[in-house]
């Protein structure tokens, strides 16, 4: 749908000529002879752009802008002005007008400027949409989990997000440390500034200082231009130091100084640069043991560990596995254009009893593979990797004690009979009961021999 433009000018020839030209360009246009008529139209209709003269009877352009901003804050403005009222045009720009047009109007120039305005507005709207989308994606409500350990994590995230304190996130690989770090950032007052994530374990030692703090041209071989470090890039926002335990000792001192003073010194420079950065660090190492072993500075550890969030492993939150499975099913159904309804009961039991050493990342990989291989509308044991398909699923235990004891006796006697290759006399001896008692148990418990 084409943009809707309101032209406001007390000179009939200008408003009619401008309206005609813009209609030829495909815009919807309406006209008003002064500010009061324009305001009446604004109360009844929505306009993408108002082009208004500054000097008009009854109500001028500046007052009209102020009134419209209260009624329709998303409406854009362009000002028509003569050279004598250029100072008023500057005032209008300060109030939020996008541009001004000088009389006499050059219609080709007017069309170019309007196109530029709508291109700019499209970019602003797109950025706003993407920012909202990212904030929704990393909201606490989008982290999967209803287990008690995860509810405690959500409570911590909401508390920590409002503060400026540094955060240390600990947990095994695949527990979602970066997801939690992003949730903290996008629920904090810094959410409209940058979130910069660095994997400290992936940076070569001799380049790490330059990556963190930047460098000056000529400071070392290959430094052909000045470069901003991650601290400067994240200025005003959040810097996420993943695998912080990998930072070498000699750099830990400089990192500590940057955190304590809020200043960095690029490689090859002597002048400190002020930065405002919130640090969120993460590690799968036990940093206390690293401190004891002399591989991590104690003072840096306490600077980073103002607030610690310990993420549970997937084995510590088994009740969340069905939720995660459904989440990944929906994700890969969309991405791979499949329509898998779920997993069958046996498969879910396998997923619940498997030891997830790779954490959530491993579970996601298993579900993606299963969605690709599945030939029915339910994922079965055959769609799982061989190491999962071999998982022994313990039988369900009855709730009532008498039934549970009977089930145990049945399984135990059957197991002993299997070991004795069906020799009931030998089985009775091993069980410590008489042969007649064994026959009675076999009959009562309906044990197949």
C-alpha positions in Angstrom: 0.0 0.0 0.0 1.4 3.4 -1.0 2.2 6.0 1.6 -0.4 8.6 2.6 0.8 12.3 2.6 -0.9 15.4 3.8 0.2 18.7 2.2 -0.5 21.9 4.3 0.1 25.3 2.7 -1.9 28.5 2.5 -0.8 29.0 -1.2 -3.3 27.0 -3.3 -0.9 26.8 -6.3 1.9 25.1 -4.2 -0.4 22.6 -2.4 -2.2 21.6 -5.6 1.0 21.3 -7.7 2.7 19.3 -5.0 -0.3 17.0 -4.7 -0.4 16.4 -8.4 3.3 15.6 -8.7 3.2 13.2 -5.7 0.1 11.4 -7.0 1.9 10.8 -10.3 4.7 9.2 -8.1 2.1 6.8 -6.7 1.5 8.4 -3.3 -2.0 9.0 -1.8 -2.3 12.8 -1.1 -4.7 15.1 0.6 -4.4 18.9 1.1 -5.2 21.5 3.8 -5.0 25.3 3.6 -3.7 25.8 7.1 -2.8 24.2 10.4 -6.3 24.0 11.9 -7.8 22.3 8.8 -4.8 19.9 8.8 -5.4 19.1 12.5 -9.0 18.3 11.8 -7.9 15.8 9.1 -5.3 14.2 11.4 -8.0 13.5 14.0 -9.9 11.5 11.4 -7.2 9.9 9.4 -3.7 8.4 9.7 -0.9 9.9 7.5 2.6 8.7 7.0 4.0 12.1 6.2 2.9 15.7 6.7 4.5 18.4 4.4 3.8 21.7 5.9 4.6 25.4 5.3 5.9 27.2 8.4 4.2 30.5 8.0 0.4 30.2 7.7 -2.7 32.0 9.1 -4.5 30.7 12.2 -1.9 28.0 13.0 1.7 27.9 11.8 3.9 24.8 11.0 5.7 24.6 14.3 2.5 24.6 16.4 1.0 22.1 14.0 4.0 19.8 14.4 3.7 20.0 18.2 0.0 19.2 18.1 0.4 16.2 15.6 3.2 14.7 17.7 0.8 14.3 20.6 -2.0 12.9 18.4 0.0 10.7 16.0 3.6 10.3 17.2 4.6 8.0 14.3 3.8 10.6 11.6 6.9 12.1 9.9 7.3 15.7 8.9 8.9 17.8 6.2 8.9 21.6 6.3 8.5 24.1 3.5 10.3 27.3 4.2 11.5 30.5 2.5 15.0 31.7 3.1 13.8 34.4 5.5 12.4 31.8 7.8 15.4 29.4 7.7 15.9 29.9 11.5 12.4 28.5 12.1 13.2 25.5 9.8 16.2 24.7 12.1 13.8 24.9 15.1 11.5 22.4 13.3 14.4 20.0 12.7 15.2 20.1 16.4 11.6 19.3 17.1 11.8 16.1 14.9 11.2 17.2 11.3 13.0 14.9 8.9 14.0 17.6 6.3 13.1 21.0 5.0 12.2 22.2 1.4 13.2 25.6 0.2 10.9 27.8 -1.8 10.7 28.0 -4.8 10.2 24.2 -4.8 12.3 22.0 -7.1 9.8 19.1 -7.6 12.5 16.6 -8.7 14.4 17.4 -5.5 11.2 17.1 -3.4 10.6 13.5 -4.8 14.2 12.5 -4.0 13.9 13.8 -0.5 10.6 12.0 0.1 11.9 8.7 -1.2 14.9 9.1 1.1 12.6 9.8 4.1 10.6 6.6 3.5 13.8 4.5 3.0 15.1 5.8 6.3 11.7 5.2 8.0 11.7 1.6 6.6 15.2 1.0 8.1 14.1 2.4 11.4 11.0 0.3 11.5 12.9 -2.8 10.4 15.6 -2.2 13.2 12.8 -1.7 15.7 11.1 -4.9 14.6 14.4 -6.9 14.8 15.2 -5.5 18.2 11.8 -6.5 19.5 12.2 -9.9 17.9 15.6 -10.5 19.5 14.3 -9.3 22.9 11.3 -11.6 22.7 13.6 -14.5 21.6 15.8 -14.1 24.6 13.2 -13.3 27.2 13.2 -15.5 30.3 9.9 -17.0 29.2 11.5 -18.5 26.1 14.1 -20.5 28.1 12.7 -24.0 28.3 12.2 -25.5 31.7 9.8 -26.0 34.5 11.9 -28.1 36.9 12.8 -26.6 40.4 16.4 -25.9 39.4 15.4 -24.0 36.3 12.7 -22.0 38.2 15.5 -20.9 40.5 17.6 -19.8 37.5 14.7 -17.8 36.1 14.3 -16.0 39.5 18.0 -15.2 39.5 18.0 -13.9 35.9 15.2 -11.5 36.6 16.9 -10.2 39.7 20.4 -9.9 38.2 19.2 -8.3 34.9 18.2 -5.1 36.7 21.6 -4.6 38.2 25.1 -3.6 36.9 26.9 -6.3 38.7 29.2 -8.7 36.9 27.9 -12.2 36.5 29.7 -15.6 36.4 27.7 -18.4 34.8 29.1 -21.9 35.5 28.0 -25.3 34.2 28.9 -28.1 31.9 29.1 -27.7 28.2 25.7 -27.7 26.6 23.8 -26.3 29.6 22.9 -23.0 27.8 25.3 -20.5 29.3 25.2 -18.1 26.4 21.4 -18.3 26.3 21.3 -17.2 30.0 23.8 -14.4 29.3 21.7 -13.1 26.5 18.5 -13.3 28.6 20.3 -11.2 31.3 21.3 -8.6 28.7 18.0 -8.3 26.8 16.1 -8.0 30.1 18.4 -5.3 31.4 18.5 -1.4 31.0 21.3 -2.1 28.4 19.0 -4.1 26.1 19.1 -1.5 23.3 22.9 -1.5 23.2 25.3 -4.2 21.9 25.7 -7.7 23.3 29.2 -8.8 22.2 30.1 -12.5 22.7 33.7 -13.8 22.7 34.8 -17.4 23.0 38.1 -16.9 24.8 39.2 -20.4 24.1 39.0 -19.8 20.3 41.4 -16.8 20.3 45.2 -17.4 19.8 47.1 -16.3 22.9 49.3 -13.7 21.2 46.2 -12.0 19.6 44.0 -12.0 22.7 45.1 -8.6 24.0 44.5 -7.0 20.7 41.1 -8.6 20.3 40.0 -7.5 23.8 41.5 -4.0 23.9 42.3 -3.1 20.3 45.6 -1.9 18.8 47.2 1.0 17.0 48.5 0.9 13.5 52.1 -0.3 13.4 52.1 -1.7 17.0 53.1 -5.1 15.7 53.7 -6.9 12.5 50.4 -7.1 10.6 48.8 -4.1 12.4 48.2 -2.1 9.2 45.4 0.0 10.7 43.9 1.0 14.0 41.5 -1.6 15.4 38.8 -1.3 18.1 38.8 -4.2 20.6 35.7 -6.0 21.9 35.6 -3.8 25.0 35.2 -0.7 22.8 32.7 -2.4 20.5 30.6 -3.3 23.5 30.8 0.2 25.1 27.4 0.9 26.7 26.3 -2.7 26.4 27.4 -6.2 27.6 30.5 -8.1 27.0 30.1 -11.9 27.3 33.4 -13.7 28.0 32.7 -17.4 27.3 35.3 -19.9 28.5 36.9 -17.1 30.6 39.1 -19.8 32.3 41.1 -20.0 29.0 42.5 -16.4 29.3 46.3 -16.7 30.0 47.6 -15.4 33.3 49.6 -12.5 31.9 46.4 -11.1 30.3 44.3 -11.7 33.4 46.0 -8.7 35.1 45.0 -6.4 32.2 41.5 -7.7 32.2 41.2 -7.1 36.0 42.4 -3.5 35.5 39.9 -2.9 32.7 37.1 -4.2 34.9 38.2 -2.2 38.0 38.9 1.2 36.3 36.5 1.1 33.3 39.5 2.0 31.1 41.4 0.1 28.4 44.7 0.7 26.7 45.0 -0.5 23.1 48.2 -2.3 22.2 50.8 0.3 21.0 49.1 3.1 22.9 49.7 4.8 26.2 46.4 6.7 26.6 43.6 5.0 28.4 40.1 5.0 26.9 37.0 5.1 29.0 34.4 2.3 28.4 31.2 1.4 30.1 30.8 -2.3 29.8 29.0 -4.9 31.9 30.9 -8.2 32.1 29.1 -11.6 32.0 31.7 -14.4 32.1 31.1 -18.2 31.7 33.1 -21.3 32.2 32.8 -25.1 32.4 35.9 -25.2 34.6 35.9 -25.1 38.4 37.5 -21.7 38.8 38.1 -22.1 42.5 40.3 -25.1 41.8 42.0 -23.1 39.0 42.8 -20.4 41.6 44.2 -23.0 44.0 46.3 -24.4 41.2 47.7 -20.9 40.3 46.2 -20.9 36.9 43.6 -18.2 37.6 44.0 -15.0 39.6 42.0 -14.9 42.8 41.4 -11.2 42.6 40.0 -11.5 39.0 37.8 -14.5 40.1 36.2 -12.4 42.8 35.7 -9.4 40.4 33.9 -11.7 37.9 32.0 -13.7 40.5 29.9 -10.8 42.0 26.9 -13.0 41.3 27.2 -16.7 40.3 24.6 -18.6 38.3 25.2 -22.4 38.4 23.4 -24.1 35.5 22.2 -27.6 36.2 23.1 -30.4 33.8 20.4 -32.1 31.8 20.7 -35.1 34.1 19.8 -32.8 37.1 16.6 -31.6 35.3 15.2 -34.8 33.7 11.6 -33.5 34.0 12.5 -30.8 31.4 13.4 -33.3 28.7 9.9 -33.8 27.3 9.5 -29.9 27.1 12.9 -29.7 25.3 12.0 -32.5 22.9 8.8 -30.8 21.9 10.6 -27.5 21.5 13.2 -29.0 19.2 10.6 -31.0 17.3 8.7 -27.8 16.5 12.0 -26.1 15.5 13.1 -28.8 13.1 9.6 -29.4 11.7 9.7 -25.8 10.6 13.2 -25.7 9.3 13.0 -29.1 7.5 9.4 -28.8 6.4 8.4 -32.0 8.3 5.3 -32.8 10.3 6.4 -35.1 13.0 3.8 -35.2 15.8 6.1 -36.4 18.6 8.0 -39.4 20.0 6.5 -42.7 21.0 6.5 -43.9 24.6 9.5 -46.2 24.4 11.6 -43.5 22.7 10.7 -41.0 25.4 11.8 -43.5 28.1 15.1 -43.9 26.4 15.6 -40.1 26.2 14.8 -39.8 29.9 17.2 -42.6 30.9 20.2 -41.6 28.7 23.1 -39.9 30.3 23.4 -36.6 28.4 27.1 -35.8 28.6 26.8 -33.3 25.8 23.8 -31.6 27.5 21.0 -29.8 25.7 23.2 -29.4 22.6 23.5 -33.2 22.3 19.7 -33.6 22.8 19.0 -31.1 20.1 21.4 -32.9 17.7 19.6 -36.2 18.4 16.1 -34.7 17.7 17.3 -33.0 14.5 18.7 -36.3 13.3 15.5 -38.2 14.2 13.3 -35.6 12.4 15.5 -36.1 9.2 15.3 -39.9 9.4 11.8 -40.5 10.7 9.5 -42.0 8.1 6.3 -41.9 10.1 4.5 -39.2 12.2 6.1 -40.4 15.4 9.8 -40.8 16.2 10.7 -44.3 17.3 13.7 -46.1 18.7 14.9 -46.9 15.2 15.3 -43.1 14.5 17.8 -42.7 17.3 21.6 -43.0 17.1 22.9 -46.5 17.9 24.3 -45.5 21.3 20.8 -44.3 22.4 19.0 -47.3 20.9 21.0 -49.6 23.2 20.0 -47.7 26.4 18.4 -50.1 29.0 15.1 -48.7 30.2 14.2 -49.9 33.7 10.7 -51.3 34.0 8.0 -49.1 35.5 7.5 -49.8 39.2 4.0 -50.1 40.7 3.1 -47.6 43.4 1.6 -50.0 45.9 4.1 -51.9 48.1 2.5 -55.3 47.6 2.5 -55.0 43.8 6.1 -53.6 43.8 7.3 -56.6 46.0 5.6 -59.0 43.7 7.1 -57.5 40.6 10.6 -57.6 42.2 10.1 -61.3 43.2 9.0 -62.1 39.7 12.0 -60.4 38.0 14.5 -61.8 40.6 13.3 -65.4 40.3 13.1 -65.2 36.5 16.7 -63.9 36.5 18.0 -66.7 38.8 16.2 -69.3 36.7 17.9 -67.9 33.6 21.3 -68.1 35.3 20.7 -71.8 36.3 19.4 -72.6 32.8 16.0 -73.6 34.2 17.4 -75.9 36.9 14.8 -75.4 39.6 16.6 -77.3 42.3 19.7 -75.2 41.8 17.6 -72.0 41.6 15.8 -72.9 44.9 19.2 -73.3 46.6 20.4 -69.9 45.4 17.2 -68.3 46.4 17.4 -69.9 49.9 13.8 -71.4 49.6 12.5 -75.0 49.3 11.7 -76.4 45.9 8.0 -76.6 46.7 8.1 -72.9 47.7 9.8 -72.1 44.3 7.1 -74.0 42.4 4.4 -72.1 44.3 6.0 -68.7 43.6 6.3 -69.7 39.9 2.6 -70.5 39.8 1.5 -67.4 41.9 3.6 -64.9 40.0 3.0 -66.5 36.6 6.7 -66.8 35.8 7.5 -68.2 32.4 10.0 -71.0 32.7 
